[in-house]
Amino acid sequence: MTFDVVPLPLPVSVDTAQFREFGREVIGADLTRLSQREFQDIENLLYKHGVLLFRNVRLTPEEQYTLTKAFDPCAQSYGHGNNKLATTKSILNPLLTTIPRVPQVQLVGNGTVHDHEGIVEATLRHAHHKTFHKTHVSETEEKEGYTRFYRWHMDAALYEFEPPIATTLYALKVPKGPHQTVKYDDGTGDKLSLPLAATVFTSGLNTFNLLSPALKSVAVRSHVRYAPHPFIWMGPARALPTGLGIESEGCELSLDELPKWEDSKVKTYPMVWKNPVTGALYFQVHGCAAMEIIIDPAPLEKKIEGSLYTQGAHLTNLTEVRRLLYEMQRPGISPSLVYPHDWHENDLIIFHNRGVLHSVTGALNPDQVRIYHQCNLAASDGPVGPSAKDVKLYA
């Protein structure tokens, strides 16, 4: 290895025992001139540690696209399709501006930007929980520095296109200000102090490992079916205060109200995804977009105390689907299991999009300009679920 690898600079809020293998900072790698061996080392680090940090990086949009594509050489388009979001009513549309000459790279951030990579002018909008959650922190609380997670998610269209393997997020301009405090507002009293507008990450491996034996059995036997055009479908609905799912109030669009869709493009994925390098299992579900859960029967020869859905089930009631997913995922976003990244200009983060969930946090004023480039590519194949051996072990 021609570069150094050190642990991420973890805040005091995290449980270090749960972060021994999570995240690494890579020092001394020239990402524009990687040899095949150097890239393979970085790729293995990504699969093993989930989040990689590179400081003082200089990348053009073309170079960022080339780097991202190296993790899946057959991938071609942006994760939601090239230039597709701008023509839809997707809730993601206001948050992303495509770099014209490299449509796989998106401009994200906050404030007004001029003459940037072929974009004459763009008004960027930092994702704020008031635009998505049912309830909000009060104006007084916001002035005191309280905020929320916006939406826990993986980067994926979850319709037509396969979930990207890796996302690269590159910070060009980072506003500074006082720390803010995330309020979970779910009755637990949980809070998390973090840097202004931090991006937060949580590990699907931790989420799976925290499950009870009964819920692990459900997880390895289950598949999640996502809604057609999920980011249009959920548009009228509002999220829970943790950003981990949607309130079940019947506000989603009906399937008849959606743009034309094809059943063959609707995505159904295992609830648990298998890491292709380590073989570990990761709980990987976008709870806001999930519509149904299909659960296989439990093996007859194995009995687990408190077993659930032993005969199998097909859950189509959104309230039941969301209740089960929330029960399974909420422990994984406990304050001690969340890594909030303290951004500096020219930081590049590469994260394993099939092994972590992430969220935007915080509130920015219009004059707090934030400029990032984001790239992820619709994968050339879908994720792999638990093996027969895994199912036998946990089911």
N, C-alpha and C positions, 0 to 999 in steps of 0.2 A: 504494500500500500504506500503510495507516495503522498499521503495526506494523513493528518491526525484526526482521531475521533475521540470526543470527550462527552460526558453526560450533559444534557441540557441544563441551563441555569434554572433550577426549580425554585418556586416560591415556597415560603414556609407553610403555606396552606396545604400542600400535598402530602399524602401518605407515601413517604419514600419507599416503603416496603413494596408498594404496588407499582412503583415507577422504576424499579431496578433495570428493566429492559425497555422501558418506554422512552423514545426520543433520544437523539444524539445530535451534537453539533459537529460538523465536519469542517476542519481547518486546513487550508492550503490547497484545496482542489480548484483547478481552473476548469470551470464547467463548460467553457467554449472549446476546450482542447483535450477532452478526456480520451485516453486510450481505451481500447476494448476492455482490457483488464480493469482499469480504473472504474469504468462505468459498471462492470459486473460487480465490483466491490460495493459501489454505491447502491446498486439495485438490491443486493443482498442485505445491506444495512437497512434499506427502506422496508423490506418485508419483515425483517427481524424487529425493528424498533418503531415503525409506524410514522414517525415524524422526524425529518432531518432539517437542520438549520444551517444555512451558509451565510456568513456575514460579508459585508463589503463586496457585494457582487455587482458586476456590470453586464447586463444582458439586453440586447435588442429584442423586439418582439419575435423576429425570425429565429434568434438563438434560443429564446424561451420555448418556442414551438418545437424546435429540433430536439431540445433536451427532453421535453415532455413526451414526444413521440418515441424517443429511444426506449421507453418502458413498454411500448406496444407498437412495434414498427409497422404493423398492418393497419393501425388506426389512422383515420383521415380527417374526420370532421370534429368540430367542437362537441362537447358532451351532449348538448341539446340540438345539435345540427347547426351548420354554418348559416348565419344570418336568418335563423328561423324565429327567434324570440321576438324580434322587432315587429313581426307581422302578426303576432298573436295577442290575446288578452291574458297571457301568462302573468302571474304575480311577480315573476322575475324580470319582466320587461323593463320596469323603471330603474332597476338596479345595475344593469349591464349595458355597456356601450362597446360595440365591436370595433377593434382596430381595423380600418378599411383594407389595408394590404395584407393583413394576416388574420383572417376571420376566426381562426381558432383561439385567438387571444382577446380577452375582454378587458376593457378599462373599467375599474370599479373604484369607489372611494366616496369623496364628499367635496362639495363646493364647486365653483366654476373653474373650468380648465380651458386654456386657450392654446391653439396651435400645438397640439400634442399628437405626434405620430400620425399626421394626416387628418386629424380632427380639428376643424377650425375653432369650434367652441362646443363644450359639453357642460351641462349642469349635472353633477353627480350627486346621488342621494345615498347617504349612509342609512342602512336598514335600521329602523327604529321600531321598538316593540309596539308603540302606539298604533302603527299601521297594520298590525297583524294580530295582536292579542285582544281577547275579549275585555280584560281589565287592564289597568295601567297603574304605574306608580303615580302618585299625585305630583302636581307641579312643585309643591313644597319639598317633597322627597327628592325630586329630580334636581332641584337647586342644591340640595344637601349632598348630591353625588350618588343617589341610588338609581339603579338601572335594572335591566333584565337580560337574560339570554334572548336573542331574537328568535331563532329557529334552529333546533338541532337537526342536522341533516348530513347526508353524503351528497356529493355532486353527481347528480344523475337525472336524466330525463324521465326514467321509469316508464317510458312509453316509446316504442319504436327503436330507441338506441340503447346499447348496453352500457352499464355503469363504468365510467373511466377507472383505470387502474391507479393512476397517480394524478394529483393536482399540483401544479406549481403556482405559488403566490409570491409575488415580487413587489416589495415596497419601495416606491420612488420618492414619495413625500409623506412624512408622518407627523401629524400635529401632536404637540405635547401639552399636557395639562395634568391636573390632580388625578389621583386614583379615583375610581368609582367602585361602588359596591353593588353586586348583583343580589337582588332579593328574589328568593324562590317563590314566596307568596303562596305556598301550597299547604300551609298549616304546620310545617315542620320547623319553622324558624330559621331554616338554612340561609346563610349569606356567604358571599365570596368577594373579597377585595381583589381588585385587578387593575392593571394599567388602563388608561383612557383608550377606549375602542379596541381592546384586546380581542384577538381571535382565540377562541377556546377550543380545546380538543379533549376527547375522552376515548378510551380504548375499548373496542368491541371485545377484546380478549378479557379484560377485567369484567365487563358486563356479563359475559357468559360465565366466567368463573364464580361470580357472586350469586348466581342462581341456585336455588335449592335443588336437590336431586329431582324432585317432582317437576320443577319447571325446566330443568335441563332436559328431562325426558321429552317434554312438550317441544322444546326448542329444536332438538335434533330430528323430530318427526314432522316438523311443520314447514309449510310454504306460505308465503305472503303474496297475495294477488293485489296489484296496484290498480288504481283507477285509470281509465283512459284519460289522456291529457291531464294528468293529476294537478298541475299547477294552474290550470284553468278551472278544473273541477272544484278545488278547495277555495277558489277566489272569494266567494261571499262568506265563508266560514271564518271563525276566529279561534285563536290558539289558546292553550292553557298557559298559565303564568310562568311555567318553567320553560316554555318553548318546545316541549317534548311531544306535543300532540295537539289534536284539535278538539275543541268542545263539541260534544254530540248534541246539536240542536236542530239538525235537519236543514242546515243552511247551504250545504253543498249543492252545486248544480246537479240536476238530474242528467242521466246519460243522454236523454233526448235533447237537452239544451247545449250539449258540448258540440264543438266542431266535429265534422265527419270523422269517424274513427273506425278502425278495423280490429276485429278480435285477435287477428294474428299478430298485431303489434302490441297488444296488451301484455304487460310483463308480470310473470309469476316467478319468484325467486325463493330459494331456501331461506329460512329464518336465520340460519347459521352458515357462515361462509368459511371455507377451509383455506388457510394460508398455504400457497403453493410451495413455499420454501421451508417453513417451520413445521407445517402440518397441524398447527394449532387451530382451534375453532373460535370464530369471532361472531358475536351477535351483531348482525348488520341489517337494520330495518329503518326505513324512513317512515316514522310513525304518522306524520302528517298526511302522507300520500297513500297509506295502506287502506284497502277497501274490504278485503276478505282474508281469512286464514284457513288453510286446508291442513288438517292434522291426520296423519296416518295412525292406525291402531298401534297400541303398544305390544311388544312381543309377549306371547303367552307365558313363556318360560321364566320371565323376570318380573318380580314384584317389587315396587318401590312404595315406601310409606307415603300416604297422601297422594297417590297417583291421580292424574287428571286426564280426562279424555282418553281413557284406556281403549275405548271402542273406536276411537277416531272421531273426527267431527269436521264439519264445514261451517265455519262461522261467517255469517253474512250480515248479522246485525252490527252496525257500526259502533254502537255503544259497547257491545261485548268485545268486539275486535280491539277497540282502543283501550278498554279497561285492562285486558290481558297484556297488551303490548306495554302499557304504562307500568303495570306491576313488574314486568320483566326488565324494563329499561331504566326506570327511575333510580335504582341504587347506583347505577353506573355514572350518573351525573352528580353524585354527592360532592360537596366542595373539595374533599380530600382526594377525589379521583379526577379532577379537572385541571388540565394544564393551560393556563392563560399566557399567551405569548406576548411579551413586552417588545413591540416592534421598534426597530431602528431603521433609518433610511438605508437602502441597499441590502436589507435582509431578504433572503430568499428562503422560503419554506417549501419543501416537497413533502407531501403526506400521502400515505397509502390509503387511497379513497375507499378501498374495500376492507379496511381494518379499523378505521376511526370514524367517529362523527365529529362535526365541528359546528360552531355557531359564531355569528357576529355578536358583539356586545356594545353597550354604551350609547351615548348621545353626543352628537357634535353640532356646533353652531354652523351656519352657512359660511362664515369666514374661516373656519378651521378646515383648510384644504388638505385632502388626503388622496393620494394617487397611488394606485396599485395596478399591476397587470396580473390577470388570472388566466391560467390555461389548463384545461383538461380535455381529453379526447374520448369520444364514444368508443368503447373497447371493441376489439375484433372478435371477442367471444364473451360469454356470460360467466358469472361466478360459479364456482363449484361448491356443492354442499358437503355435508358430512359423508364419510365413507360408510360402507356396511359395518366395518369394524367400529367406527365411532358410534353408530346407532346402537350396536350391540352393547357397547360399553355404557352408554348413558341412558338408553331408552328402557 
